[in-house]
Amino acid sequence: MADLAALLEEAVGAEQVLVGEKIAEDYSHDEALGSAPVVPAAVVLPRNVDDVAAVLRVASEHNLAVTARGSGTGLSGAARPREGGIVVSFERMNKVLEIDTANQVAVVQPGVTLAELDEVTARHGLVYPVYPGEYSASLGGNVGTNAGGMRAVKYGVTRHQVLGVEAVLASGDVIRTGGRFVKGSTGYDLTQLIIGSEGTLALVTEATLRLYPRPAHRATVLAPFTTLEAVMAAVPLVVASGVGPLILEYIDTLTMSGMERQFGLDLGVPAEVKESALAYLVVALENAHEHRVEEDVEAVATQLADLGAIDVYVLPPGAATELIEAREKAFFLAKASGADDIVDVVVPRAAIAEFMTRVAALAQEHGTFTAGCGHAGDGNVHLSVFQKDAEVRSTFMRGLFQLGMSLGGAISGEHGIGLTKKKYFLELEDPVKVELMRRIKQAFDPANVLNPGTLFD
């Protein structure tokens, strides 16, 4: 450890290196359930791209594992360090370098949080639309996992908003990909290859992001239904109606009840309606013009009533904000309730109803309890899994992922594979595709120092 500290201090300066008791417990894990923390041999706090390059040259020369870390809010274990390895924490590379209003882009360092970027863009009447549910999350982490969130139904996910990156390869070489343009057909798209690679191909040190005009007006509609199937059947019809929802979420009644208790929600839903409801649909709308939001609200409310909603509520702004904030904290509610795992399977949105029906049967077969909510507008289902028997839970999870894939979906919609879903990914994914991914990893990182063990053994 003393030798490693000396190497890193020589490369970046002693004030940028933490070892021993200086390494806080928080650096040993992310928020993934069931992933045991690991204290790294060293934590490096780079100030710039040159520091990152210097660390990676040391790591490649001495075959040391390197794990990138943003805010540590990930749910896949991809930010958990390796024994004897190095954590590169981007907390000091946290500047919004530029807001280019003419091209509507932001240039940011990886340690910038979503909350910090939102504060800056708001002053320019612009918005970065990716909203993965945790505003303390860093942009670097979002790029690494291709974060999505509630606004994906309208704006897409991180890969749709990142126009280019500056990144450091394992060799210490620095590359720039993309730029301040939305069209490009010049060779392989390395930007998109790096996005979602969970720190296994390169470390992103700068990102160029698309921005949009910030709509001034917003409204939120809440519709309780007697069955989850009715909610899911309504989703593609709301999307097809042309109102362009900002958010289209489902919340099952158990999760809604937990949110009400935990966060003190009062949404004005009468007790008799709550007793009849088994699921809720949340539709948020936005527009630059108030009268257009009002027209869309009326259209959505009428449509949901026609589709069998028990009732339709247009929430006051304060209650709407509280509901969305509570929905963002659903993971922590599940964690506090003793959930053993969290899944984020994604299927085509028209297949959600069938998926949920078959999940209920699968859960009953394995004596497993599930509850949850999800981004119904883009087919991303979030389920909390309660099953203490690890073997039974593993069998259930494998069946859950197989089911999602058989309906045209994927194991993870936004959390990533990381360490926690790796075994299912390697068992269930097309082996030809997995082998191709391995060869890509080898091309980028021949010494296998970048987050080894993530995605692949």
C-alpha positions, 0 to 999 in steps of 0.5 A: 500500500505504501508503494502504491501511495508513492506511485500515485502521489508522484503521478498526481500529488499527495493532496489528491490521494487517500489511503488507509484511514483517510478512505471514507466508508462511502467509497466502498460501495454504491447503492446496490442491494446485496453487494458487499462493500470493499475498501479500495487500496487508494482513492484518487481525487483528480483535478483535471484530465491530466490527473486521470491520464496519469492514474491510468498509466500507473494502473496499466503499468502495474495491473491495478484495477480502477473503478470510477465513482461519481456520487455513488447512487448507482444500483448495479454495483458498478461503482464498487471497488476491487480489493487492492484497487483504485477508486477514481472519484470525480468529486473535484471535477465538478464544474459546468464549463460552458452553457452554449445558448446558441447551440443549446448545449452544456459542457460539463465535468463528470462530477457535476450533479444533476441538481447543480446543472439544473440550477445553472441551466434554469438561469438561461431558460434551458433544461437538461431533461434526463431525470433518473430520480436522484438529483444528487447523481453525477453526470459522469455516473449517468453517462456510465450507466446510460441513466433514464428516468421518468422523463424518458417517455418524452426526451429519451435517455442519456445516450440521446442527450450526449453529443460528445465526450472527452475520455481517457483510455486505459493507456492514458491516451485522451480522446474526444468524440462527437461535438456540438452537432446532432448529425454525424456519419464519420466512422464508428460512433465511439460516443455511443459505445462509451455511454452505458459501458459502466466504466469498463472502456474509458473514463469520461472526463467531460461531456457535451450535452443537449439542452432544451427550452424550459417549458413554463407550465406543467400539470399532473393528472392522477388516475386510480384504476381497479386493476394493474392490467387496466393501467397498462392497457391505457398506457400505449393509448395515452402515448398515441393520443398525441399529448406528448406526456412528460411523465407516464408512471404507474404505481401499484397500490402497495407502493402508493400506500407506503409512499403516503405513510413514509412521506406524508403524501396527501393527494386528495384521493377519498378513502373509498377510492383508495380501497378500490384502487389496485394501481395508479397512473401518473401523467405529467404534462408540460408546455410553453403555453398555459392554455395548451397544458389545460387543453391537454389535461382535459383531453387526458382526463377524458381519455382516462375516464373512458378507459375505466379509471375510477376517477381522475384528479388534477393535482395542485402544484404542491401535491404534484411536486410531493408525489414526484419527489416521493416516486423518486425515493421509491428505491429508498422506501423499498430498501427501508421495507427490507427488499432483497433486490430491485429489478428494472426490466424493460419490455415494449410498452405494449407488452407491460400488461402481459409481463406483469400478469406473468410476473404475478404467476411466477412470484406465486410459483416461487413464494416471492413477493413483489411490489413496485412502480415504473416508467410505464411510458417506456416499458421500464418496470421497477420491481422490489423483490422480497425473498430471503432465500438466496437460491429461490430468489436467484431462480425467480430472478432468472425466470423474471429476466427470461420472461422480459427477454422473451417479450422483446425486452432486456434485463436492465432498462437503466440501472446497468448490469454491473456486478449484481446482474452479471450472472444473469446477463452472461447466462441469458444473453446471446453468447455471440453478442457477449463475445463481441462485447468482450473483444470490444473490451479487449480493444479498449482495455487490453490490460483489463484494469477498467472496472474488471469483473463488471459485465464479464468475469 
